[in-house]
Amino acid sequence: MIRIRESILVVLTAVIVMFAFQNLHPVPVSFLVWELQTPVALIAMVPLLAGLIVGGTVVLVRRRTKAKAAAPELQAPLETEASADTQRPTESSPITD
């Protein structure tokens, strides 16, 4: 599964790089009162990078939230095992009836 993801990532990166090199000519960009000349590749790359950053942040936050929610569930069996171990008699302490 990881090989498939890596392969897809390599192909997408190659496509993005080819797009950027083929679209270096400047075009006018108007936003409200601003107007500037910028390459088409930059116009496409800025939203792409912003989406990657936002998407990556969302994924990290969800993973941390799930990990924190799962932590008490994972900790409870460990605590019960630890308390059971302390209640069992050991070999060095004799059992008296």
C-alpha positions in Angstrom: 0.0 0.0 0.0 2.9 2.4 0.8 4.5 1.7 -2.6 1.2 2.7 -4.3 1.1 5.9 -2.4 4.7 6.7 -3.2 4.1 6.0 -6.8 1.1 8.2 -7.0 3.0 11.0 -5.2 5.9 10.7 -7.7 3.6 10.9 -10.7 1.7 13.9 -9.3 4.9 15.7 -8.5 6.1 15.1 -12.0 2.9 16.4 -13.5 3.0 19.5 -11.3 6.6 20.3 -12.2 5.8 19.8 -15.9 2.8 22.1 -15.6 4.9 24.8 -13.8 7.7 24.8 -16.5 5.2 25.0 -19.3 3.3 27.9 -17.8 5.9 30.4 -16.9 4.5 33.3 -19.0 3.0 36.1 -16.9 -0.7 36.9 -16.9 -2.5 39.8 -15.3 -4.2 39.1 -12.0 -6.8 41.5 -10.5 -8.0 41.3 -7.0 -10.2 44.1 -5.6 -8.0 47.2 -6.2 -4.7 45.3 -6.9 -3.5 44.2 -10.3 -0.2 42.4 -10.9 1.5 40.3 -13.5 2.4 36.8 -12.3 3.2 33.5 -13.9 0.3 31.0 -14.4 2.2 28.4 -12.5 2.4 30.6 -9.4 -1.4 31.2 -9.6 -1.9 27.4 -9.6 0.7 26.5 -7.1 -0.2 28.9 -4.3 -3.7 27.4 -3.8 -2.3 23.9 -4.1 0.3 24.5 -1.4 -2.3 26.2 0.8 -4.6 23.2 0.4 -1.8 20.8 1.3 -1.0 22.7 4.4 -4.6 23.0 5.5 -5.3 19.3 4.7 -2.2 18.1 6.5 -3.1 20.2 9.5 -6.6 18.7 9.6 -5.2 15.1 9.4 -2.7 15.8 12.2 -5.4 17.2 14.5 -7.7 14.3 13.8 -4.9 11.8 14.5 -4.0 13.4 17.8 -7.7 13.6 18.8 -8.2 9.9 18.1 -5.0 9.0 19.9 -6.0 11.0 23.0 -9.5 9.4 22.9 -7.9 5.9 22.6 -5.3 6.5 25.3 -7.7 5.9 28.3 -9.0 2.8 26.7 -5.5 1.4 26.2 -4.4 2.5 29.6 -7.2 0.8 31.5 -6.2 -2.8 30.7 -2.6 -2.0 31.7 -3.7 -0.6 35.0 -5.8 -3.7 35.8 -3.0 -6.0 34.9 -0.6 -4.0 37.1 -3.0 -4.1 40.1 -3.5 -7.8 39.6 0.2 -8.4 39.6 0.6 -6.6 42.9 -2.1 -8.6 44.6 -0.7 -12.0 43.6 1.6 -13.6 46.0 5.1 -14.0 44.8 7.4 -17.0 45.2 9.4 -15.3 48.0 6.3 -14.7 50.1 4.9 -17.9 51.6 1.1 -18.6 51.3 -0.5 -19.1 54.7 -3.8 -20.8 55.1 
